[in-house]
Amino acid sequence: MRVLLPLLVLPILGVAARSHELAERLQEAGRAWRFASPAGLATHLAQVAEHQPWRGGLWEQAGIYALQGGDAQSTLIYLRRAAALQPLSPQGYLALGDAHRQAGDLDLALSAWQSALQGAEAEEVYLRLLEIHRVQGDIPAITADLQALTVRRPADVALRYQLGLHLAAQQPLAALSHLAQAADLDPAVQTSAQALISSIRTASLADDPAYTLLESGRTLASLGEWVLAAEAFRQSARVRPDYAEAWAYLGEALQHPVPAAEASSQASEVFPETGLAELHKALELDPLSLAANTFLALYWQRQGDLGTAQTYLENVTRLYPDNPSLHAELGNTLAQLGELEAALQAYQRAVKLAPNSADAWRLMAGFCAKYEYRLREVGLPAARQAAALGARDPANHDMLGQVLLLLGDLTSAERAFQRAQEIDASYALARVHLGLVYILQGDAQRARQEWQAILDQAPGSPAAEQAQRLMQNYFP
């Protein structure tokens, strides 16, 4: 309540003669101060200011306390009267911005906060600017806010890491020092920071800024930073407008969900209906582009147009017949179209091209399990091969368990799921499937324990959603 101190020295400032009503207002303000009532204090200060209308400081103090009392409208009235008499203090501009924000006027809020940047409240201002710029999706402005905040909070690893991510999307080489510091100070971000550092340094050896931006964007995408990945691809295409790969990756990135905190004030994810124009631009620049053809197939898959997706996949597999991933994706599309034998043949071509790839074998086993197609003669051997080739990957043992479960071998399925858990206790899908084994074995209590453990340990995860549905089905 330090801003009240000027009230106590009003007589010293030459206001010796005051009316009886003014004296009462001062007494009421003093009582509101003692009882820590910001709203009441604001009202009484405004009443005092009515008797001293030339004192902008009183109007400003009334506005600040009105905001603390939750009255944004009065805050705007009082602070506007103060600003008409004299420039507000940084604290006053900060309060004015907050009031405009509460009133829903972000432009006026930003303008007021910018005026507060010269004072001691600069750090608080930058935090507010950062929040608004994130809502607006203004990546350059977010980067500037993060740079200002890291100067003021040099030990804040989270801010430094975020600054590194944002610079990676615009000026990759400038991101390196920030990412390195974050990796050194926070084990939680070490792996992702080092992955970005490695991709940027390796790509920069080509001395092609567009390529460096593309590779930085690819790594950002692999980390789930799709907004920043899209910005990196956009910057890459700006540097080289004829760069088909940049346009293709931009088209893919624009189709991924944007967290609401970065997109708008809504409480759900937003799926931008964009990306197709960029993909067509990429294909126009390079009809043989692997990325453009593949991402166009994925685009039409997401739109539910599997026939068009199949056309692009068949075209790209002809262009790149030695790419096992393309054959596996073609198999996935054919399976969705109901062409199971053709799908199986596509998966078989994939494992023939990559016989030592556990992923390729697991994908084929997963196809057989999902559609319960040739499960014993193809699915089971494929799942066993995946588990043998990738013995330290819990997903491979989990897939083996799923095939065994479908074949009715509950004992072997239980062992496979338990093995997946031994390798990685956080691999929750194995616990989901283990619970199914226990249900089929007649042990409902153990099944409930497995599913409840998932709900407790990984709430909101896909595994938890599955566990919740199973709990509702079996324990209504």
C-alpha positions in Angstrom: 0.0 0.0 0.0 3.0 2.3 -0.5 1.1 4.4 -3.1 -1.1 5.8 -0.3 1.9 7.6 1.4 1.3 10.8 -0.6 -2.1 11.1 1.0 -0.5 11.5 4.4 1.6 14.4 3.3 -1.0 16.4 1.4 -0.9 19.3 3.9 2.8 19.6 3.4 2.2 20.0 -0.3 0.1 23.1 0.2 -3.4 21.7 0.6 -3.9 23.1 4.0 -7.4 24.4 3.5 -9.9 21.7 2.7 -13.6 21.4 3.0 -15.3 19.3 5.6 -16.4 16.8 2.9 -12.8 16.5 1.7 -11.7 15.7 5.2 -14.3 13.0 5.5 -13.2 11.5 2.2 -9.6 11.4 3.4 -10.7 9.7 6.6 -12.6 7.1 4.7 -9.6 6.5 2.4 -7.5 6.0 5.5 -9.9 3.4 6.9 -10.0 1.6 3.6 -6.2 1.5 3.6 -6.1 0.1 7.1 -8.6 -2.6 6.3 -6.9 -3.5 3.0 -9.9 -2.9 0.8 -8.6 -2.0 -2.7 -12.0 -1.4 -4.1 -13.1 0.8 -1.3 -9.8 2.6 -1.4 -10.1 3.2 -5.1 -13.6 4.7 -4.6 -12.4 7.0 -1.8 -9.3 8.1 -3.6 -11.5 9.0 -6.6 -13.8 11.0 -4.4 -10.7 12.9 -3.0 -9.5 13.5 -6.5 -12.8 15.0 -7.4 -12.0 17.8 -5.0 -8.4 18.0 -6.3 -9.1 17.3 -10.0 -5.7 18.7 -11.1 -3.8 16.0 -9.2 -3.2 13.3 -11.8 -1.3 11.2 -9.2 -4.5 10.7 -7.2 -6.4 9.5 -10.2 -3.7 7.1 -11.1 -3.6 5.7 -7.6 -7.4 5.3 -7.7 -7.1 3.4 -11.0 -4.4 1.1 -9.7 -6.5 0.2 -6.7 -9.6 -0.2 -8.7 -7.8 -2.8 -10.8 -6.7 -4.6 -7.6 -10.4 -4.6 -6.6 -11.5 -6.2 -9.8 -13.1 -3.2 -11.4 -11.5 -2.8 -14.8 -14.1 -0.3 -16.0 -13.4 2.2 -13.2 -9.7 1.6 -13.7 -10.0 2.8 -17.3 -12.0 5.8 -16.3 -9.6 6.9 -13.5 -6.4 6.2 -15.5 -7.7 8.1 -18.5 -8.4 11.1 -16.3 -4.9 10.8 -14.9 -3.3 10.5 -18.4 -5.1 13.6 -19.5 -3.3 15.6 -16.8 0.2 14.0 -17.0 2.0 10.9 -18.3 1.3 7.9 -16.2 4.0 6.1 -14.2 5.2 2.7 -15.5 3.0 1.1 -12.8 0.1 3.1 -14.1 0.6 2.1 -17.7 1.0 -1.5 -16.5 -2.4 -1.3 -14.8 -4.0 0.5 -17.8 -2.8 -2.4 -20.1 -4.2 -4.9 -17.6 -7.5 -3.2 -17.6 -7.7 -3.0 -21.4 -6.8 -6.7 -21.5 -9.7 -7.5 -19.1 -12.0 -5.4 -21.3 -10.9 -7.5 -24.3 -9.0 -4.8 -26.2 -5.6 -6.4 -26.9 -4.4 -3.6 -29.2 -4.9 -0.9 -26.5 -3.4 -3.3 -23.9 -0.3 -3.8 -26.0 0.0 0.0 -26.5 -0.2 0.7 -22.8 2.3 -2.0 -21.8 4.8 -0.7 -24.4 4.6 2.6 -22.6 5.5 0.8 -19.3 8.7 -0.8 -20.6 11.0 1.9 -19.3 10.2 1.4 -15.7 10.9 -1.2 -13.0 7.9 -3.2 -14.1 9.6 -4.1 -17.5 9.9 -7.7 -16.6 6.2 -7.9 -15.8 5.4 -6.1 -19.0 7.4 -8.6 -21.1 5.6 -11.5 -19.4 2.3 -9.9 -20.4 3.5 -9.2 -24.0 4.7 -12.8 -24.3 1.3 -14.1 -23.3 -0.5 -11.9 -25.8 1.9 -12.5 -28.7 1.6 -16.3 -28.1 -2.2 -15.9 -28.4 -1.7 -13.9 -31.6 0.9 -16.4 -33.0 3.4 -13.6 -33.7 6.6 -15.6 -33.6 9.0 -12.7 -34.2 7.4 -10.8 -31.4 7.5 -13.9 -29.1 11.2 -14.2 -29.9 11.8 -10.6 -29.0 9.9 -11.0 -25.7 11.9 -14.1 -24.8 15.2 -12.3 -25.6 14.3 -9.4 -23.3 13.2 -11.8 -20.5 16.3 -14.0 -20.7 18.4 -10.8 -20.2 16.5 -10.1 -17.1 16.3 -13.8 -16.0 19.6 -15.3 -17.1 19.1 -18.3 -14.9 15.7 -19.2 -16.1 16.4 -22.4 -18.2 12.8 -22.8 -19.4 12.9 -19.3 -21.0 16.3 -19.9 -22.5 15.1 -23.2 -24.0 12.0 -21.6 -25.5 14.2 -18.8 -26.9 16.4 -21.5 -28.5 13.4 -23.2 -30.1 12.1 -19.9 -31.5 15.4 -18.9 -32.9 15.8 -22.3 -34.4 12.8 -21.5 -36.6 14.2 -18.2 -37.8 17.9 -17.9 -37.2 19.1 -21.4 -36.5 22.8 -20.6 -35.9 21.7 -18.0 -33.3 19.8 -20.7 -31.4 22.9 -22.8 -30.8 24.3 -21.1 -27.7 20.8 -20.9 -26.0 20.1 -24.5 -26.7 23.5 -25.6 -25.4 23.0 -23.7 -22.2 19.6 -25.2 -21.7 21.0 -28.7 -22.4 23.7 -28.2 -19.8 21.4 -26.9 -17.1 18.2 -29.0 -17.5 18.4 -32.8 -18.1 14.7 -32.7 -19.0 15.4 -30.8 -22.3 18.9 -32.2 -22.9 17.9 -34.8 -25.5 15.6 -32.4 -27.6 18.1 -29.5 -27.3 21.0 -31.7 -28.4 19.0 -33.1 -31.3 18.3 -29.5 -32.6 21.9 -28.5 -32.1 23.1 -31.6 -34.1 20.7 -31.0 -37.0 21.5 -27.3 -37.2 25.3 -27.8 -37.1 25.2 -30.7 -39.6 23.0 -28.8 -42.0 25.0 -25.6 -41.8 28.0 -27.4 -43.3 26.2 -27.2 -46.7 26.4 -23.4 -46.5 22.8 -23.2 -47.6 20.5 -21.2 -45.2 17.4 -22.6 -46.8 18.5 -26.1 -46.2 19.6 -25.3 -42.6 16.1 -23.9 -41.9 14.5 -27.0 -43.5 16.5 -29.4 -41.3 15.9 -27.3 -38.2 12.2 -27.4 -39.0 12.3 -31.1 -39.5 13.8 -31.6 -36.0 11.3 -29.2 -34.5 8.5 -31.2 -36.1 9.9 -34.4 -34.6 9.8 -32.7 -31.2 6.1 -31.9 -31.7 6.8 -28.2 -32.2 4.6 -27.9 -35.3 4.0 -24.1 -35.1 7.7 -23.4 -35.0 8.4 -26.1 -37.6 6.0 -24.4 -40.0 7.7 -21.1 -39.4 11.1 -22.7 -40.2 9.7 -24.2 -43.4 8.1 -20.8 -44.3 11.4 -19.0 -43.8 13.2 -21.7 -45.9 10.7 -21.1 -48.7 11.2 -17.3 -48.4 15.0 -17.7 -48.8 14.6 -20.1 -51.8 11.1 -19.7 -53.3 11.9 -22.5 -55.8 12.7 -25.0 -53.0 10.1 -27.7 -53.4 11.0 -29.6 -50.2 10.4 -26.5 -48.1 7.0 -26.0 -49.6 6.1 -29.7 -49.1 7.1 -29.7 -45.5 5.3 -26.4 -44.9 2.2 -28.0 -46.4 2.5 -31.0 -44.0 3.2 -28.8 -41.0 0.2 -26.7 -41.5 -2.1 -29.7 -41.2 -1.1 -30.6 -37.7 -3.1 -29.5 -34.7 -2.1 -26.2 -33.1 -2.4 -26.1 -29.2 -5.1 -23.7 -28.2 -2.7 -21.7 -26.1 -0.7 -20.8 -29.2 -3.7 -20.4 -31.6 -6.5 -18.7 -29.8 -8.3 -18.4 -26.5 -10.4 -21.5 -27.3 -10.0 -24.5 -25.0 -9.5 -27.1 -27.8 -7.0 -27.9 -30.5 -7.4 -26.1 -33.8 -6.9 -28.0 -37.1 -6.0 -25.4 -39.7 -7.7 -26.1 -43.1 -4.5 -25.3 -44.9 -1.6 -27.0 -46.5 -3.0 -28.2 -49.8 -1.9 -25.1 -51.8 1.6 -25.4 -50.4 1.7 -29.1 -51.3 0.6 -28.4 -54.9 3.2 -25.7 -55.1 5.8 -28.2 -54.1 4.7 -30.7 -56.7 4.6 -28.0 -59.4 8.2 -27.1 -58.6 9.3 -30.7 -58.6 6.9 -33.5 -59.8 9.4 -36.1 -58.6 9.6 -34.8 -55.1 9.4 -37.6 -52.6 8.1 -35.3 -49.9 5.5 -33.6 -52.0 4.0 -36.9 -53.3 4.1 -38.5 -49.9 2.6 -35.6 -48.0 -0.2 -35.3 -50.6 -1.1 -38.9 -50.0 -1.2 -38.3 -46.3 -3.3 -35.1 -46.9 -5.9 -37.1 -48.8 -5.8 -39.9 -46.2 -6.7 -37.3 -43.5 -9.5 -36.0 -45.7 -10.9 -39.5 -46.0 -10.3 -39.7 -49.8 -8.4 -43.0 -49.7 -8.7 -43.4 -53.5 -6.8 -40.2 -54.2 -4.3 -41.1 -51.5 -3.7 -44.5 -53.1 -3.0 -42.8 -56.5 -0.3 -40.6 -55.0 1.2 -43.5 -53.0 1.3 -45.8 -56.1 2.9 -43.0 -58.0 5.6 -42.3 -55.4 6.4 -46.0 -54.9 7.0 -46.2 -58.6 9.3 -43.2 -58.4 11.1 -44.6 -55.3 10.6 -48.4 -55.4 13.4 -49.1 -52.9 11.8 -47.1 -50.0 10.2 -49.6 -47.6 8.2 -46.9 -45.7 6.3 -46.0 -48.9 5.3 -49.6 -49.4 4.1 -49.9 -45.8 2.1 -46.7 -46.1 0.5 -48.0 -49.4 -0.3 -51.2 -47.5 -2.0 -49.1 -44.8 -4.2 -47.2 -47.4 -5.1 -50.4 -49.2 -6.1 -52.0 -46.0 -8.4 -49.1 -45.2 -9.9 -49.6 -48.6 -10.6 -53.2 -47.8 -8.1 -54.6 -50.2 -6.4 -56.8 -47.6 -4.4 -59.2 -49.9 -3.0 -56.2 -51.9 -2.2 -54.5 -48.6 -0.4 -57.6 -47.3 1.7 -57.7 -50.5 2.7 -54.1 -50.0 3.8 -54.9 -46.4 5.7 -57.9 -47.6 7.5 -55.7 -50.1 8.5 -53.4 -47.3 10.0 -56.2 -45.2 11.7 -57.6 -48.2 13.4 -54.2 -48.8 14.3 -53.9 -45.0 14.6 -57.4 -43.7 16.5 -56.2 -40.6 14.1 -53.5 -39.7 12.0 -54.4 -36.6 9.7 -51.5 -37.5 8.9 -53.0 -40.9 8.1 -56.4 -39.3 6.0 -54.8 -36.6 4.0 -52.8 -39.1 3.1 -56.0 -41.0 2.2 -57.8 -37.7 0.1 -54.8 -36.7 -1.8 -55.0 -40.0 -2.5 -58.7 -39.5 -3.7 -58.0 -35.9 -5.9 -55.0 -36.8 -7.7 -56.8 -39.5 -7.3 -60.3 -38.1 -6.0 -61.3 -41.5 -3.7 -64.4 -41.9 -2.9 -63.9 -38.3 -1.2 -67.3 -37.6 0.7 -67.9 -40.8 1.9 -64.2 -41.3 1.1 -62.1 -38.3 2.7 -64.3 -35.6 6.0 -64.9 -37.4 6.2 -61.2 -38.2 5.6 -60.2 -34.6 8.2 -62.7 -33.4 10.7 -61.4 -35.9 10.1 -57.8 -34.8 10.6 -58.8 -31.1 13.9 -60.6 -32.0 15.3 -57.8 -34.1 14.2 -55.1 -31.7 14.5 -56.9 -28.4 14.9 -53.6 -26.3 11.9 -51.9 -27.8 8.7 -52.5 -25.7 6.5 -51.8 -28.7 7.7 -55.0 -30.4 6.9 -57.2 -27.4 3.6 -55.5 -27.0 2.7 -56.3 -30.6 3.8 -59.9 -30.1 1.5 -60.0 -27.1 -1.4 -58.6 -29.1 -1.1 -61.3 -31.8 -0.9 -64.0 -29.2 -3.9 -62.6 -27.4 -5.9 -62.7 -30.6 -4.8 -66.3 -31.2 -6.0 -67.2 -27.7 -2.6 -68.0 -26.2 -3.1 -66.1 -23.0 -0.1 -67.4 -21.2 2.4 -66.4 -23.9 0.6 -63.1 -24.4 0.9 -62.3 -20.7 4.7 -63.0 -20.8 5.1 -60.8 -23.8 3.2 -57.9 -22.2 5.2 -58.3 -19.0 8.4 -58.3 -21.0 7.4 -55.0 -22.5 6.8 -53.6 -19.0 10.2 -54.9 -17.8 11.9 -53.1 -20.6 10.0 -49.8 -20.0 7.7 -49.5 -17.0 6.2 -46.3 -18.5 5.0 -48.1 -21.7 1.4 -48.0 -20.6 -0.2 -49.7 -23.6 1.3 -53.0 -22.5 -0.5 -52.6 -19.2 -3.8 -51.9 -21.1 -3.3 -55.2 -22.9 -2.2 -57.0 -19.8 -5.4 -56.1 -18.2 -7.3 -57.7 -21.1 -5.4 -60.9 -20.5 -6.4 -60.9 -16.8 -10.0 -60.3 -17.7 -10.0 -63.3 -20.1 -8.3 -65.4 -17.4 -11.2 -64.5 -15.1 -9.1 -62.3 -12.8 -11.1 -59.1 -12.8 -9.3 -57.6 -9.7 -5.9 -57.7 -11.4 -7.3 -56.2 -14.5 -8.8 -53.3 -12.6 -5.5 -52.8 -10.8 -3.6 -52.5 -14.1 -6.1 -50.1 -15.7 -6.4 -48.0 -12.5 -2.6 -47.7 -12.4 -2.6 -46.3 -15.9 -5.3 -43.7 -15.0 -3.2 -42.7 -11.9 0.2 -42.6 -13.6 -0.6 -41.3 -17.1 -3.9 -39.3 -17.0 -5.0 -37.9 -20.3 -2.7 -40.2 -22.3 -4.1 -42.4 -25.2 -3.4 -45.4 -22.9 -5.4 -43.9 -20.1 -8.3 -43.2 -22.5 -8.3 -46.9 -23.5 -8.1 -48.0 -19.9 -11.0 -45.7 -19.0 -13.2 -47.2 -21.8 -12.3 -50.8 -20.7 -13.1 -49.9 -17.0 -16.5 -48.6 -18.1 -17.2 -51.7 -20.2 -16.1 -54.2 -17.6 -16.9 -52.4 -14.4 -20.0 -50.3 -15.1 
